[in-house]
Structure formats: structure tokens, C-alpha cells
Amino acid sequence: MPALHEVIVKPLITEKSSAAYQARKEYAFQVHPDANKFQIRDALLKLFGVTATDVRTMQMRRHEVTRGRTRGTTARWKKAIVVLKDGETLPVFEG
């Protein structure tokens, strides 16, 4: 079981996640691969003081990449899509 500060690795701020935030108020995070939805919800409450109403998780699989002559794979990781209670926001995603 990962520690509280290890559950949420970093927020994902991409063009796609920004569009999801603007349209549906969804936040995207990279989370620990062993973290479950309850741990993610609890970590958001304790670290940021916000209440998550919906947490969806997905495993991001490895991809083969080529950099110059070297071939390899990217690491697998876990993504969480979080919807907060009405009226709550996270300042990381604000413009």
C-alpha cells in the first residue's frame, strides 16, 4: 500500500486534459500503480482538502519507442480521472 504522499504522483496537464476540465470539470492525475479509487479519493481530501464525487482509473500500457538507433519501451503507469464536488476547484488546473 503506497503512502499518502505517494498515491498522487503528479497532475496531468495536457491539451486533452485541459479540454476535459473546461467541458466537464474533470481533473487528470498520474497515480501510484497500486493505488485504488478509495486511496485516491482519501489522498485528494487530505492533501488538497477537496471532495471527489467520481474517480475513474485506467492502466496506461507500455509503448515501443525509438530514439535514434535505440529501441525501448515506455514505463507503464496509472491514470486517474477525478470529478470534484460542485463549487470545489484545484488551483493547479486554473489558467
C-alpha positions as CSV (number, residue, x, y, z in Angstrom):
1,M,0.0,0.0,0.0
2,P,1.6,3.3,-1.0
3,A,1.9,6.2,1.5
4,L,-0.4,9.1,1.3
5,H,2.0,11.5,-0.4
6,E,2.9,8.7,-2.9
7,V,-0.6,8.0,-4.1
8,I,-0.9,11.1,-6.3
9,V,2.3,11.3,-8.3
10,K,1.5,14.4,-10.4
11,P,-1.3,16.3,-12.1
12,L,-1.5,15.7,-15.9
13,I,-1.8,19.0,-17.7
14,T,-2.1,18.3,-21.4
15,E,-4.3,19.7,-24.2
16,K,-6.7,16.8,-23.8
17,S,-7.0,17.1,-20.0
18,S,-7.4,20.9,-20.3
19,A,-10.3,20.4,-22.7
20,A,-11.9,17.8,-20.3
21,Y,-11.5,20.3,-17.5
22,Q,-13.1,23.1,-19.5
23,A,-16.0,20.9,-20.7
24,R,-16.8,18.6,-17.8
25,K,-14.7,19.8,-14.8
26,E,-12.6,16.6,-14.8
27,Y,-9.1,16.5,-13.4
28,A,-6.4,14.1,-14.5
29,F,-3.6,12.7,-12.3
30,Q,-0.8,10.2,-12.6
31,V,-1.2,8.0,-9.6
32,H,0.7,5.1,-8.0
33,P,0.1,1.8,-9.9
34,D,-1.1,0.0,-6.8
35,A,-3.4,2.8,-5.6
36,N,-7.1,2.1,-5.6
37,K,-10.0,4.5,-6.0
38,F,-10.6,4.8,-2.3
39,Q,-7.0,5.7,-1.6
40,I,-7.0,8.3,-4.4
41,R,-10.2,9.9,-3.0
42,D,-8.7,9.9,0.5
43,A,-5.4,11.4,-0.7
44,L,-7.3,14.3,-2.5
45,L,-9.2,15.0,0.6
46,K,-6.2,15.1,2.9
47,L,-3.7,16.8,0.6
48,F,-5.9,19.4,-1.2
49,G,-9.0,19.5,1.0
50,V,-11.4,18.7,-1.8
51,T,-14.1,16.0,-2.1
52,A,-14.1,13.7,-5.1
53,T,-17.5,12.6,-6.3
54,D,-16.3,10.3,-9.1
55,V,-12.9,8.6,-9.6
56,R,-12.1,6.6,-12.7
57,T,-8.8,4.8,-13.2
58,M,-7.1,3.2,-16.1
59,Q,-3.8,1.4,-16.7
60,M,-1.6,3.1,-19.3
61,R,0.2,0.3,-21.1
62,R,3.8,0.2,-22.4
63,H,4.6,1.6,-25.8
64,E,7.6,0.8,-28.0
65,V,9.6,3.9,-28.8
66,T,12.6,4.6,-31.0
67,R,15.1,7.3,-30.1
68,G,17.8,7.5,-32.7
69,R,19.2,4.0,-33.0
70,T,18.0,2.9,-29.6
71,R,14.7,1.0,-29.3
72,G,12.9,0.6,-26.0
73,T,9.6,0.8,-24.2
74,T,8.0,3.4,-22.0
75,A,7.1,2.6,-18.5
76,R,3.5,1.5,-17.6
77,W,1.6,3.9,-15.3
78,K,-1.8,4.5,-13.9
79,K,-4.1,7.5,-14.7
80,A,-7.0,8.7,-12.6
81,I,-9.8,11.0,-13.9
82,V,-11.4,12.8,-10.9
83,V,-14.6,14.8,-10.7
84,L,-14.9,17.1,-7.7
85,K,-18.0,18.2,-5.7
86,D,-19.8,21.3,-7.1
87,G,-18.0,24.5,-6.3
88,E,-14.6,23.0,-5.5
89,T,-11.6,23.5,-7.7
90,L,-7.8,22.8,-7.7
91,P,-5.6,25.8,-8.3
92,V,-3.1,23.7,-10.3
93,F,-5.5,23.4,-13.2
94,E,-6.7,27.0,-13.2
95,G,-5.3,29.0,-16.1
